[in-house]
Amino acid sequence: MSKSIGIVGGMGPYATIDLFQKIVENTPAKTDQEHLRILIYNNPKIQPRSHVSEPNLVSPLPELIQSCLLLEQAGADFLIMPCHTAHIWYQDLKKTVSIPFISIIDNTVKTLLDQNRFNNCKMILFASETTIKNRLYQQAFANCPIELIIPVPEEQQVVDAVIRNVKAGKLTTNPYLIHLDRIIEAYQKKGVDVFLAGCTEIPLITPYLKVKPIFIDTTLMLATTAIRYASQTIHTGG
């Protein structure tokens, strides 16, 4: 029997749908029965992750723990979480559950190194300001043959605005897409053409950008790893 996937969702709902869709689309199934068991807890009531450094705000950790425990109790065999910034609490969450928890950040780095496509290249990180300030990707890429470029403050403001508008449901109407296009074009003129989607909202808007650089879809990478892991047979007694 294959393993059941548990998705710690709601951060945000569109990103959760994107991960679910990519798992379904990339599962080599010819019938309903050949698809994987997926448990999704879409909990949009988790406190904002991007304001973690602001005083007097409620921590998202209690709701995150509740989501993980609910999925484990419901029968998930392992967990994945389509939110990069929430991985600030990844180690705390891993300790809370007794089932494996695949990190989207660790999975991204491992997949890129396994592919061996981008070694010795420069890659721009498009992520939330909080993800960058907490150095989640900088630490994960330490000692890797990939140079991670962090946007300057003015560029980061645009990336954060793009993310906020995606969370508000604005994809084709996102008013900051034109500004993101200009940032990408400027990097392309410098010879940099690889961009890492370090926020699960970013892959949602890449189809609507006018410029078409190489975007590393970390959500798709996580989906592919989850499919492979879930497809491993659970050996039962008897």
Order of alpha helices (4+ residues) and beta strands (2+ residues): beta-alpha-beta-alpha-beta-alpha-beta-alpha-beta-alpha-alpha-beta-alpha-alpha-beta-alpha-beta-alpha
